[in-house]
Amino acid sequence: MGTDLHELLRSLRVWDPEDTELPALDPAAAPAEPLPLFTRWLAEVAAAGQREPHTMSLATADADGLPDVRIVVLHGADADGWSFATHAHSRKGGHLAVRPYAALAFHWPALGRQVRLRGPVATAPAEEAQADLHARSTGALAAALTGRQSAPLGSVEELARASEEAWERARREPDAPAPSWTLYRLRPDEVEFFQGDARRRHVRLRYRRAGEGWARELLWP
């Protein structure tokens, strides 16, 4: 007999106290800009055992405004924005070419936290994209060299052959270029920090750009 989806969903719990710590967020003590708080939260959730805390959901829209979302890796965050990378000819690359605006979401259940961002997206210079790629693992370079991301695939055997060739080249040429590999930077207009609370009095602190600085406000949960 198969699994009953509704019974399974009702059996699942959020923020089990045996597994999850819910620290407090004091908005009055929050920094004037979002990046220092993001950096501190990322360090804290990593120390709390959150697996792959540098992964995030990336939402884009196509030329017709239809949305799409996927998980990607954060490559960096600084005054220029939050960075991620992909091939320019991938689905998300195509979306960003026609609608250079996106949203990011980090989910860190180990501490009951989320961070959400949205804003315009720009491409970094090509040399920065290649330097970023070559600073990563051999596997990352092999994946980039395999290419053809989002194109139809004839068979898993075809993928295996292309991947083996890419791995061999990545080991042989650790500086091999991947011309379509593109580094994108999302410069947020808004950044929201969500801290869960056991009594559902969640704290939502939103930063919004205001001139050269940031304005802060609380949101109802």
Backbone hydrogen bonds in HBPLUS format (Angstrom, degrees):
<---DONOR---> <-ACCEPTOR-->    atom                        ^
c    i                          cat <-CA-CA->   ^        H-A-AA   ^      H-
h    n   atom  resd res      DA  || num        DHA   H-A  angle D-A-AA Bond
n    s   type  num  typ     dist DA aas  dist angle  dist       angle   num
A0008-LEU N   A0004-ASP O   2.97 MM   4  6.19 159.7  2.02 155.6 162.1     1
A0009-LEU N   A0005-LEU O   2.90 MM   4  6.17 161.8  1.93 152.9 157.4     2
A0010-ARG N   A0006-HIS O   3.02 MM   4  6.22 158.5  2.07 145.4 151.0     3
A0011-SER N   A0007-GLU O   3.06 MM   4  6.22 133.3  2.29 140.3 152.0     4
A0011-SER N   A0008-LEU O   3.10 MM   3  5.17 133.4  2.33  97.3 110.3     5
A0012-LEU N   A0009-LEU O   3.26 MM   3  5.43 148.5  2.37 102.1 110.7     6
A0019-ASP N   A0016-ASP O   2.86 MM   3  5.52 154.2  1.92 122.4 130.1     7
A0020-THR N   A0016-ASP O   2.85 MM   4  5.73 149.5  1.94 158.2 166.1     8
A0021-GLU N   A0110-ALA O   3.26 MM  89  6.53 162.6  2.29 158.8 153.9     9
A0029-ALA N   A0026-ASP O   3.00 MM   3  5.51 146.3  2.12 113.5 122.9    10
A0030-ALA N   A0027-PRO O   3.15 MM   3  5.12 162.0  2.18 103.8 109.3    11
A0038-PHE N   A0034-PRO O   2.92 MM   4  6.13 160.3  1.96 159.5 166.1    12
A0039-THR N   A0035-LEU O   2.90 MM   4  6.09 164.7  1.92 158.4 161.8    13
A0040-ARG N   A0036-PRO O   3.02 MM   4  6.22 159.7  2.06 144.7 150.0    14
A0041-TRP N   A0037-LEU O   2.89 MM   4  6.07 165.7  1.91 153.0 157.1    15
A0042-LEU N   A0038-PHE O   2.90 MM   4  6.07 162.9  1.93 154.3 158.8    16
A0043-ALA N   A0039-THR O   3.09 MM   4  6.29 160.4  2.13 146.7 151.6    17
A0044-GLU N   A0040-ARG O   2.93 MM   4  6.15 154.1  2.00 148.9 156.7    18
A0045-VAL N   A0041-TRP O   2.89 MM   4  6.11 162.5  1.92 157.7 161.2    19
A0046-ALA N   A0042-LEU O   3.05 MM   4  6.14 153.3  2.12 144.1 151.7    20
A0047-ALA N   A0043-ALA O   3.01 MM   4  6.18 156.2  2.07 142.6 149.1    21
A0048-ALA N   A0044-GLU O   2.94 MM   4  6.14 134.9  2.15 137.4 150.0    22
A0050-GLN N   A0045-VAL O   2.92 MM   5  5.43 158.3  1.96 165.8 158.6    23
A0049-GLY N   A0046-ALA O   3.15 MM   3  5.34 161.1  2.18 106.0 111.1    24
A0055-THR N   A0052-GLU O   3.17 MM   3  5.83 161.5  2.21 122.7 123.1    25
A0074-LEU N   A0054-HIS O   2.82 MM  20  5.42 167.3  1.83 165.1 169.5    26
A0056-MET N   A0072-VAL O   2.86 MM  16  5.54 156.2  1.91 157.8 163.6    27
A0072-VAL N   A0056-MET O   2.83 MM  16  5.54 161.0  1.86 163.3 167.6    28
A0057-SER N   A0105-ALA O   2.86 MM  48  5.04 164.9  1.88 151.1 151.6    29
A0105-ALA N   A0057-SER O   3.00 MM  48  5.04 138.7  2.17 136.6 143.2    30
A0058-LEU N   A0070-ARG O   2.74 MM  12  5.50 160.0  1.78 163.6 170.7    31
A0070-ARG N   A0058-LEU O   3.16 MM  12  5.50 142.5  2.31 132.3 142.9    32
A0059-ALA N   A0103-ALA O   2.88 MM  44  5.12 169.6  1.89 151.2 154.7    33
A0103-ALA N   A0059-ALA O   3.10 MM  44  5.12 153.4  2.17 140.4 146.5    34
A0060-THR N   A0068-ASP O   2.96 MM   8  5.48 153.3  2.03 146.1 154.8    35
A0068-ASP N   A0060-THR O   2.87 MM   8  5.48 140.1  2.03 158.2 156.3    36
A0062-ASP N   A0066-LEU O   2.97 MM   4  5.46 155.8  2.03 143.1 146.8    37
A0065-GLY N   A0062-ASP O   2.90 MM   3  5.19 162.0  1.93 114.9 120.0    38
A0075-HIS N   A0083-SER O   2.80 MM   8  5.19 173.6  1.80 141.3 142.3    39
A0083-SER N   A0076-GLY O   2.77 MM   7  5.12 172.0  1.78 152.2 153.6    40
A0078-ASP N   A0081-GLY O   3.15 MM   3  5.42 154.8  2.21 129.8 135.9    41
A0081-GLY N   A0078-ASP O   2.97 MM   3  5.42 153.8  2.04 113.8 121.8    42
A0082-TRP N   A0186-LEU O   2.89 MM 104  5.17 153.6  1.96 145.8 142.2    43
A0186-LEU N   A0082-TRP O   2.85 MM 104  5.17 169.6  1.86 150.1 149.0    44
A0084-PHE N   A0184-TYR O   3.06 MM 100  5.44 151.7  2.14 142.4 150.1    45
A0184-TYR N   A0084-PHE O   2.76 MM 100  5.44 168.7  1.77 170.1 173.9    46
A0086-THR N   A0182-THR O   3.04 MM  96  5.50 152.6  2.11 149.8 157.8    47
A0182-THR N   A0086-THR O   2.75 MM  96  5.50 166.0  1.77 151.5 156.3    48
A0090-SER N   A0087-HIS O   3.12 MM   3  5.29 166.0  2.14 109.3 113.3    49
A0088-ALA N   A0180-SER O   2.82 MM  92  5.42 151.9  1.90 142.0 149.7    50
A0094-GLY N   A0090-SER O   2.86 MM   4  6.10 156.0  1.92 151.2 156.9    51
A0095-HIS N   A0091-ARG O   2.93 MM   4  6.24 155.8  1.99 148.8 155.7    52
A0096-LEU N   A0092-LYS O   2.94 MM   4  6.13 164.7  1.96 149.2 152.8    53
A0097-ALA N   A0093-GLY O   3.03 MM   4  6.19 134.1  2.24 138.5 150.7    54
A0098-VAL N   A0095-HIS O   3.14 MM   3  5.53 131.1  2.39 104.1 115.6    55
A0099-ARG N   A0095-HIS O   2.74 MM   4  5.80 153.7  1.81 156.9 166.2    56
A0101-TYR N   A0099-ARG O   2.72 MM   2  5.61 140.7  1.88 107.7  95.7    57
A0121-VAL N   A0100-PRO O   2.90 MM  21  5.07 163.3  1.93 123.7 124.1    58
A0102-ALA N   A0119-GLY O   3.09 MM  17  5.89 166.6  2.11 158.7 158.3    59
A0119-GLY N   A0102-ALA O   3.07 MM  17  5.89 155.9  2.13 162.4 169.3    60
A0104-LEU N   A0117-LEU O   2.77 MM  13  5.05 158.3  1.82 140.3 146.5    61
A0117-LEU N   A0104-LEU O   2.90 MM  13  5.05 163.2  1.93 142.1 144.9    62
A0106-PHE N   A0115-VAL O   2.77 MM   9  5.06 162.4  1.80 152.6 158.8    63
A0115-VAL N   A0106-PHE O   3.03 MM   9  5.06 150.2  2.13 134.0 140.1    64
A0108-TRP N   A0113-ARG O   2.80 MM   5  5.02 170.2  1.81 154.4 153.8    65
A0111-LEU N   A0108-TRP O   3.29 MM   3  6.21 157.0  2.34 126.4 129.3    66
A0113-ARG N   A0108-TRP O   3.06 MM   5  5.02 176.8  2.06 132.7 131.7    67
A0112-GLY N   A0109-PRO O   3.16 MM   3  4.45 157.2  2.21  90.1  97.2    68
A0196-GLY N   A0112-GLY O   2.73 MM  84  4.92 162.7  1.76 158.5 162.0    69
A0114-GLN N   A0194-PHE O   3.05 MM  80  4.99 148.5  2.15 137.8 142.5    70
A0194-PHE N   A0114-GLN O   2.89 MM  80  4.99 173.9  1.89 153.1 151.6    71
A0116-ARG N   A0192-GLU O   2.91 MM  76  5.09 158.3  1.96 144.2 151.5    72
A0192-GLU N   A0116-ARG O   2.74 MM  76  5.09 162.9  1.77 151.1 157.2    73
A0118-ARG N   A0190-GLU O   3.28 MM  72  5.75 148.2  2.38 148.2 150.0    74
A0189-ASP N   A0118-ARG O   2.82 MM  71  6.11 160.0  1.86 144.7 148.4    75
A0190-GLU N   A0118-ARG O   3.37 MM  72  5.75 160.0  2.42 157.9 161.2    76
A0187-ARG N   A0120-PRO O   2.97 MM  67  5.79 157.4  2.03 172.7 177.1    77
A0122-ALA N   A0185-ARG O   2.97 MM  63  5.38 158.9  2.02 145.3 149.1    78
A0185-ARG N   A0122-ALA O   2.79 MM  63  5.38 157.7  1.84 162.5 169.1    79
A0124-ALA N   A0183-LEU O   2.81 MM  59  5.47 169.5  1.82 162.6 163.0    80
A0128-GLU N   A0125-PRO O   2.97 MM   3  5.41 129.4  2.23 109.5 122.6    81
A0129-ALA N   A0125-PRO O   3.20 MM   4  6.61 152.9  2.27 149.9 158.0    82
A0130-GLN N   A0126-ALA O   3.01 MM   4  6.33 160.9  2.05 156.1 160.0    83
A0131-ALA N   A0127-GLU O   3.00 MM   4  6.11 156.5  2.05 140.6 147.4    84
A0132-ASP N   A0128-GLU O   2.88 MM   4  6.03 154.9  1.95 146.5 153.4    85
A0133-LEU N   A0129-ALA O   2.98 MM   4  6.22 156.7  2.03 146.1 152.3    86
A0134-HIS N   A0130-GLN O   2.94 MM   4  6.13 164.2  1.97 151.8 155.5    87
A0135-ALA N   A0131-ALA O   3.10 MM   4  6.17 121.8  2.45 135.7 148.8    88
A0135-ALA N   A0132-ASP O   3.31 MM   3  5.24 144.4  2.45  94.7 104.8    89
A0136-ARG N   A0133-LEU O   3.09 MM   3  5.46 160.3  2.13 110.2 116.4    90
A0141-LEU N   A0137-SER O   3.14 MM   4  6.53 157.7  2.19 148.2 153.4    91
A0142-ALA N   A0138-THR O   2.86 MM   4  6.12 159.3  1.90 150.9 157.3    92
A0143-ALA N   A0139-GLY O   2.90 MM   4  6.09 156.9  1.95 146.9 152.7    93
A0144-ALA N   A0140-ALA O   3.03 MM   4  6.28 155.3  2.10 143.9 150.5    94
A0145-LEU N   A0141-LEU O   2.85 MM   4  6.10 153.8  1.91 151.6 159.2    95
A0146-THR N   A0142-ALA O   2.95 MM   4  6.14 135.2  2.15 142.6 154.1    96
A0151-ALA N   A0148-ARG O   3.04 MM   3  5.56 162.8  2.07 135.0 138.4    97
A0159-LEU N   A0155-SER O   3.32 MM   4  6.69 155.5  2.38 142.0 147.8    98
A0160-ALA N   A0156-VAL O   2.91 MM   4  6.17 156.2  1.97 145.7 152.4    99
A0161-ARG N   A0157-GLU O   3.00 MM   4  6.28 160.2  2.04 151.9 155.7   100
A0162-ALA N   A0158-GLU O   3.08 MM   4  6.31 169.9  2.09 151.4 154.1   101
A0163-SER N   A0159-LEU O   2.82 MM   4  5.94 157.8  1.87 153.4 160.2   102
A0164-GLU N   A0160-ALA O   2.95 MM   4  6.11 162.0  1.98 149.5 153.8   103
A0165-GLU N   A0161-ARG O   3.10 MM   4  6.34 164.5  2.13 151.4 155.3   104
A0166-ALA N   A0162-ALA O   2.99 MM   4  6.19 152.1  2.07 142.3 150.3   105
A0167-TRP N   A0163-SER O   2.81 MM   4  6.09 157.0  1.86 155.1 161.2   106
A0168-GLU N   A0164-GLU O   2.99 MM   4  6.20 162.8  2.02 151.6 155.8   107
A0169-ARG N   A0165-GLU O   3.04 MM   4  6.27 158.0  2.09 144.7 150.7   108
A0170-ALA N   A0166-ALA O   2.85 MM   4  6.03 157.9  1.90 149.1 155.7   109
A0171-ARG N   A0167-TRP O   2.99 MM   4  6.22 154.9  2.06 150.4 156.0   110
A0172-ARG N   A0168-GLU O   2.99 MM   4  6.16 153.1  2.06 143.4 151.4   111
A0173-GLU N   A0169-ARG O   2.60 MM   4  5.61 158.9  1.65 157.7 162.9   112
A0176-ALA N   A0173-GLU O   2.92 MM   3  5.17 155.8  1.98 125.0 122.7   113
A0181-TRP N   A0178-ALA O   2.89 MM   3  5.53 159.9  1.93 126.1 132.9   114
A0209-ARG N   A0189-ASP O   3.02 MM  20  5.43 158.6  2.06 153.5 156.1   115
A0191-VAL N   A0207-TYR O   3.00 MM  16  5.13 153.5  2.07 141.4 147.0   116
A0207-TYR N   A0191-VAL O   2.75 MM  16  5.13 168.4  1.76 154.3 158.3   117
A0193-PHE N   A0205-LEU O   2.80 MM  12  5.16 166.6  1.82 151.5 154.4   118
A0205-LEU N   A0193-PHE O   2.88 MM  12  5.16 162.5  1.91 153.6 156.0   119
A0195-GLN N   A0203-VAL O   2.84 MM   8  5.14 164.6  1.86 153.0 158.3   120
A0203-VAL N   A0195-GLN O   2.97 MM   8  5.14 157.6  2.02 152.2 152.6   121
A0200-ARG N   A0197-ASP O   2.86 MM   3  5.00 154.5  1.92 118.1 119.5   122
A0219-LEU N   A0204-ARG O   2.97 MM  15  5.29 149.2  2.07 145.8 151.6   123
A0206-ARG N   A0217-GLU O   2.83 MM  11  5.38 174.1  1.83 173.1 171.3   124
A0217-GLU N   A0206-ARG O   2.95 MM  11  5.38 145.2  2.07 148.2 158.3   125
A0208-ARG N   A0215-ALA O   2.82 MM   7  5.22 156.7  1.87 151.9 159.2   126
A0215-ALA N   A0208-ARG O   2.75 MM   7  5.22 166.6  1.76 155.6 159.7   127
A0210-ALA N   A0213-GLY O   2.94 MM   3  5.29 172.6  1.94 128.6 128.7   128
A0213-GLY N   A0210-ALA O   3.08 MM   3  5.29 156.8  2.13 129.3 127.4   129
